[in-house]
Amino acid sequence: MTSADSSCDIRLTRVYDAPVALVWDAWTDLAQVAQWWGPRGFTITTHSKELRVDGTWVYTMHGPDGKDWPNFTRYHVVEPQKRLVYDHGASAADSAPLFRVTVDFHDLGERTQLELCMTLATPEQAQQTRGFIKAAGGNSTWDRLGEHLEKTVSGADVFVINRSFDAPIAIVWEMWTQPEHFAQWLPPTEFSMEFHRINIAPGGDGFYAMTNGAFTMYGRVEYLAVEAPHRLEYTQCFTDEHEQMSRHPGAPVWPETMRTLVQLTEEGPTQTRVTVRWNPHGHATPEEIAAFIAERGGMTQGWTGSFDKLEELLVRCQPMPD
């Protein structure tokens, strides 16, 4: 399956803090693949795999709803630590492939840039597939890969989520650093957010309240790095109304303090990818780490809801084209 029409392509770029050899192994070692392949909540069973030209990978994905999804892959290019090209199908060798996948692994020393392109037969099929990927949370696959690689490299448990927005990086940065903007989209659905004070600068802090009408939560944020327009880093904890540290009102074993790293990357003049990396900060007990790991699905749902609101806000804030 080939196409010279870029509208038939679905492209994705990720940069991982791991050497290319580790990223390649995470893709090709079945024991590792089983730990991250598929959207959040999915698991896989591999029936057979031959990683070679004209070799195949036959596996079943198991959805969180109990539904099974058969998958069939045939490899066309296998260049270790450099490139994979394969056709992806939906059941057997004699069925037509759904799309072709090209994966390029770029060695950046201690980091690796992954470029993935899915090529569909027509622009209409590509658009339909984009919708299916979004509805199924398919891009969380590459977030799970990031979490797996972080665990492999440092032993740390993290949460990662990415989202690309159709807006220039300067505007997306404003959405993260101007309180009147991010108070509109950052809170959980049904909550409103109000800052009693905020100073978005290295060493600055903020104190806020979030309410849904039935009850109010308070929190404090402390900024570690503010590097416009690419990097924002801060810690966050729950407090009472007097700014005394407290626990999550619904999860008493949730880690006391969380660290958030936000990275903005230009994917073109009018598109920006946001990467959020979230992890416990400071001392955390094994019970707190376990609670954090168990809640990754809920975190994905929460951040997805916030990002949906951010997407709507970006549409309203940008000037209409002539």
C-alpha positions in Angstrom: 0.0 0.0 0.0 1.6 3.3 -1.1 0.4 6.8 -1.6 2.0 10.1 -2.5 -0.9 12.1 -1.2 0.1 13.6 2.3 -3.7 13.8 3.1 -3.6 10.0 3.3 -1.0 10.1 6.0 -1.3 10.2 9.8 2.0 11.4 11.3 3.3 11.4 14.8 6.5 12.5 16.4 7.8 11.8 19.9 11.1 12.4 21.6 12.0 9.9 24.4 14.6 10.3 27.1 16.2 7.0 26.3 19.0 5.8 23.9 17.8 4.4 20.6 18.9 0.8 21.6 16.4 0.9 24.5 13.6 2.3 22.4 14.2 -0.4 19.7 14.2 -3.1 22.3 10.9 -1.8 23.8 9.4 -2.1 20.3 10.8 -5.6 19.5 11.1 -7.5 22.8 7.7 -9.2 23.3 8.0 -9.0 27.1 8.4 -5.3 26.9 5.8 -4.8 24.2 3.2 -6.4 26.4 3.7 -3.7 29.0 2.8 -0.7 26.8 1.3 -1.7 23.4 -2.2 -0.3 22.8 -4.4 2.4 24.4 -4.7 2.6 28.2 -6.6 -0.3 29.6 -5.7 -2.6 26.8 -3.6 -5.8 27.0 -2.2 -8.0 24.2 -1.6 -11.7 23.6 1.0 -12.5 21.0 0.4 -15.7 19.0 3.5 -15.6 16.8 6.1 -13.1 15.7 9.0 -13.2 13.2 10.8 -9.8 13.1 12.3 -10.1 9.6 11.5 -9.0 6.1 8.2 -10.8 5.1 7.9 -12.0 8.7 4.6 -11.5 10.5 3.3 -10.6 14.0 -0.1 -12.1 14.9 -1.6 -10.9 18.1 -4.9 -10.1 19.8 -5.6 -6.9 21.7 -8.0 -7.2 24.7 -10.1 -4.1 25.4 -11.1 -3.0 28.9 -14.7 -3.8 28.0 -13.7 -7.5 27.3 -13.8 -7.2 23.5 -11.0 -8.8 21.5 -9.4 -7.2 18.5 -7.4 -9.5 16.2 -4.3 -8.0 14.5 -2.0 -9.1 11.8 1.2 -7.4 10.8 3.6 -8.2 7.8 7.1 -6.6 7.9 8.6 -5.1 4.7 11.6 -3.3 6.2 13.5 -4.2 9.4 16.6 -2.1 10.0 17.6 -2.5 13.6 17.5 0.7 15.6 16.7 2.7 12.4 13.5 1.8 10.6 10.4 -0.5 10.5 8.0 -0.6 7.7 5.0 -2.9 7.9 1.4 -3.4 6.7 -1.2 -3.6 9.5 -4.2 -5.7 9.0 -7.2 -6.9 11.0 -7.3 -10.7 11.1 -5.3 -12.8 8.7 -2.6 -12.9 6.0 -5.2 -13.2 3.2 -7.1 -10.0 4.2 -6.3 -6.6 2.7 -4.1 -4.4 5.0 -5.8 -1.5 6.7 -2.7 0.8 6.3 1.0 0.9 6.0 3.2 2.0 8.9 6.7 3.5 8.7 8.6 4.0 11.9 11.9 5.9 11.9 14.2 5.8 15.0 16.5 8.8 15.2 19.5 8.5 17.5 19.9 11.7 19.5 22.5 10.3 21.9 20.8 9.8 25.2 17.5 10.6 23.6 15.5 9.1 20.6 13.2 10.8 18.2 10.5 8.5 17.0 8.7 9.4 13.7 5.7 7.3 12.8 3.6 7.6 9.6 0.4 5.6 8.9 -0.6 5.7 5.2 -4.1 5.0 4.3 -5.5 4.3 0.8 -7.6 7.5 0.6 -7.9 10.8 2.4 -11.4 9.7 3.5 -10.0 6.6 5.2 -7.3 8.6 6.8 -9.8 11.0 8.3 -12.0 8.2 9.5 -9.0 6.5 11.1 -8.0 9.8 12.9 -11.5 9.8 14.4 -11.2 6.2 15.5 -7.8 6.7 17.1 -9.1 9.7 19.0 -12.2 7.9 20.2 -10.2 4.9 21.3 -7.5 6.9 23.0 -5.0 5.3 20.6 -2.4 8.0 21.0 -2.0 7.0 24.6 0.0 4.0 23.3 2.9 6.3 22.7 2.4 7.9 26.2 2.6 4.4 27.7 5.8 3.8 25.8 7.2 6.9 27.4 6.3 5.7 30.8 7.8 2.3 30.2 11.0 3.8 29.0 11.2 6.1 32.0 10.8 3.1 34.3 13.5 1.3 32.3 16.0 4.1 32.4 15.5 5.6 35.9 13.2 3.3 37.8 10.7 6.1 38.3 7.0 5.8 37.8 5.6 8.6 35.7 2.4 9.6 33.9 2.7 11.0 30.3 0.1 12.5 28.0 0.5 14.3 24.7 -1.9 16.3 22.6 -1.4 18.3 19.4 -3.3 21.5 19.0 -4.0 23.5 15.8 -2.6 26.8 17.2 0.8 28.5 17.1 3.1 27.8 20.0 2.9 31.4 21.3 -0.9 31.2 21.7 -0.7 27.8 23.4 1.9 29.1 25.8 -0.5 31.9 26.8 -3.1 29.4 27.6 -0.8 27.8 30.2 0.7 31.0 31.7 -2.2 33.5 31.8 -4.5 32.7 34.7 -7.6 34.1 33.1 -7.1 31.5 30.3 -6.0 28.4 32.1 -8.6 28.8 34.8 -11.1 28.2 32.1 -9.8 24.9 30.8 -7.5 23.3 33.4 -10.1 22.3 36.2 -11.9 19.0 36.0 -15.3 19.0 34.3 -18.0 20.7 36.4 -15.4 22.6 38.4 -14.5 26.3 38.3 -11.2 27.7 39.3 -10.2 30.9 41.0 -6.7 32.1 42.0 -6.3 34.1 45.2 -2.8 34.9 44.1 -0.4 33.7 41.5 3.2 34.6 40.3 4.2 32.6 37.3 8.0 32.9 37.5 10.8 30.7 38.7 10.4 30.7 42.5 6.9 32.1 42.3 3.8 30.4 43.7 0.1 30.5 43.6 -2.9 29.7 45.8 -6.2 28.6 44.2 -9.7 27.2 44.9 -11.7 24.8 42.7 -15.4 24.3 43.4 -18.3 22.5 41.8 -20.9 24.1 44.0 -21.1 21.2 46.4 -17.6 21.4 47.9 -14.4 23.4 47.4 -10.8 22.1 47.0 -7.8 24.3 47.7 -4.3 24.0 46.4 -0.9 25.6 46.1 1.5 25.6 43.2 5.2 26.4 43.2 7.0 27.2 39.9 10.4 25.6 39.3 11.0 26.7 35.7 9.3 29.0 33.3 11.1 29.1 29.9 8.8 30.7 27.3 7.5 29.3 25.0 8.7 25.7 25.5 8.9 24.6 29.2 6.9 25.0 32.3 7.6 23.1 35.5 5.8 23.3 38.8 4.8 21.3 41.9 1.3 21.1 43.2 -0.3 20.0 46.5 -3.7 20.2 48.2 -4.2 22.5 51.1 -7.0 23.8 53.3 -8.4 27.3 53.0 -5.6 28.5 55.2 -2.9 27.0 52.9 -2.0 24.3 55.4 -1.1 21.2 53.4 -3.8 18.5 53.3 -4.6 15.4 51.3 -6.7 14.7 48.2 -10.3 14.8 49.5 -11.2 11.6 47.7 -7.9 9.7 47.9 -6.1 9.8 51.3 -3.2 7.7 50.0 -2.6 10.0 47.0 1.0 11.4 47.0 1.3 14.6 49.0 3.0 16.6 46.3 3.0 16.2 42.5 5.5 17.6 40.0 4.2 18.7 36.5 6.5 19.2 33.5 4.9 20.8 30.5 6.8 20.9 27.2 5.5 22.7 24.1 6.9 21.7 20.7 6.2 23.3 17.3 4.9 20.8 14.8 4.5 23.5 12.2 3.7 27.2 12.0 0.1 26.6 13.2 0.4 23.4 15.2 1.8 22.7 18.7 2.3 19.5 20.6 1.9 19.6 24.3 3.6 17.0 26.5 2.7 16.7 30.1 4.8 14.6 32.4 3.4 14.1 35.9 4.9 12.2 38.8 5.1 12.2 42.6 7.5 14.7 44.0 9.7 14.2 47.1 9.1 11.2 49.4 6.2 9.0 48.5 5.3 5.7 50.3 4.9 2.4 48.3 1.1 2.7 48.9 1.1 6.2 47.4 3.1 5.1 44.4 0.7 2.2 43.9 -2.3 4.6 44.1 -0.6 6.8 41.5 0.1 3.9 39.1 -3.5 2.5 39.5 -5.0 5.9 38.6 -3.3 6.4 35.2 -6.5 5.6 33.4 -8.3 8.2 35.4 -5.5 10.7 34.8 -5.8 10.1 31.1 -9.6 10.8 31.3 -9.1 13.9 33.4 -6.4 15.4 31.2 -8.3 14.5 28.1 -11.3 16.4 29.4 -9.1 19.4 30.1 -7.4 19.3 26.7 -10.8 19.1 25.0 -11.8 22.4 26.8 -8.4 23.9 25.8 -9.0 22.9 22.2 -12.4 24.7 22.3 -10.8 27.8 23.9 -8.0 27.9 21.3 -10.6 28.0 18.5 -12.4 30.9 20.2 -9.2 32.8 20.9 -7.7 32.6 17.4 -8.6 35.1 14.6 -10.8 33.7 11.8 -8.9 33.2 8.5 -9.7 35.7 5.8 
